Amino acid sequence: MPNELPDKDITPHDIVTTLKGISKEILDATKELAVLDEASVKARVAQKVGYARSFLSVEGPMDLRRYTADLETRISLLESELADQKYRACQQALRALRDRLEVGRSIGALVRMEWGAS
């Protein structure tokens, strides 16, 4: 992982550099999350519209219309589900980055305390 703290004795400079890097990653991930959210919404709407059009274009019993619409929109359904999955994965990555930031802050406090004691 980028911006990990080194294995050697950690200096305040190492901590600051690491925390700045993680903060930038959080900012980038937040921007990516907004893009993925929009793509997810657009894919979901496209799938629903396609399903409705397909459903309304078929005549016959409800089951026939529904299954026909399912078959005709299977690609857009997959695209919608994948867009949702990418959004969720980005959310998880953002949570992990925030956790890393908290760990870095804790390490920073311990290093400051250690330096103050010596």
N, C-alpha and C positions, 0 to 999 in steps of 0.2 A: 504494500500500500504506500502511496506517496505521502510525504510529510509525516512519516513515523518518527518518533524520537529515537535517537541513536542509542546503541548498546553501551557506549562509553559513559563516563560521568557526564551528566546532563548539565549544561550551563543555562543561565537565563536566556542567552541568545538563542540556543537551540529551541527552548520553549516558545519564545516569541515567534521565531521563524515557523515553527510547526503550527502554532495557533493561527498565525496569519494565513498559512497555506490552507488549513482546514476551513477557515472563514471564507476564503475565496471559493473553495469547493462547494460550500453551502450555498453561496450566492449563485454559482453556476447551476447547481442542482435545482435551486428554487426557480430559476428562469426556465430550465428544461421541464420542470414539472408543469409550469403554466402552458408551455407549448404542447406537452403530451395530454394535458387535460382538454385543451381545445380540440386536438386531433381525436381524442376519445369521444367527445360529444358529437363532433361532425360524423364520425363513423357510425355511432349509434343512431343518429337521426337518418342517415342515408340508408341504414339497414331497415329501419322501421318504415320509411317511405317506400322502399323497394318491396318490402313484404306486403304492405297495404295495396300497392298497385297490382302485384301478382295475385293476391287474394281476390281482389275485385274483378280481375280479368277472367277468372275461371268461373264457369257455371257448373252447378251441381250441388251435391250435399256439402254441408259444412266441413266434414272431415276431408273430403276430396280437395276442397278449396284450401284448407289449412295445410295439408301435406304437400300440395303442389307449390304453395307459397314458400313452405320450408325448403323444398328442394331447389326452387329457383333463386332463393336468396341465401343459400348456404355459404357462398364465398363472402358476401358482405357481412354475414353473421360472424364468420371466422375473423374477418378484418376488424370488426367491432370488438370482439372478445380479445384479440391480440393487442389492440389499442388500449383497452382497459388494463390488460396485464402489464404493458409497458409503463402505464401510469402508476400502478401499484408498486412495481419494482423500483421506480424512481422515488416514490414515497418512502419505501424501506431504506433505500440508499441514503436519503436525506436524514432519516432517523438515526442511521448508523453514524453519519457524519456528526450529528449533534451529540451523540454519545461520545464519540472520539474527542470532540471539543471539551466536553465536561471532564473527561479523563485528563486531558492536557491541562486544564485549569487546576485540577486537583494536584497533579504532579508539580505544577508551577508553585502552588501554595506550599507544598512540602519542601521544594528546593529552596524557596525563600526562607522558610523556617529553619532549614538546615544551615543555610548560609548565615543567618542571623545568630545562630547558636555558636558558630565557629569564630 
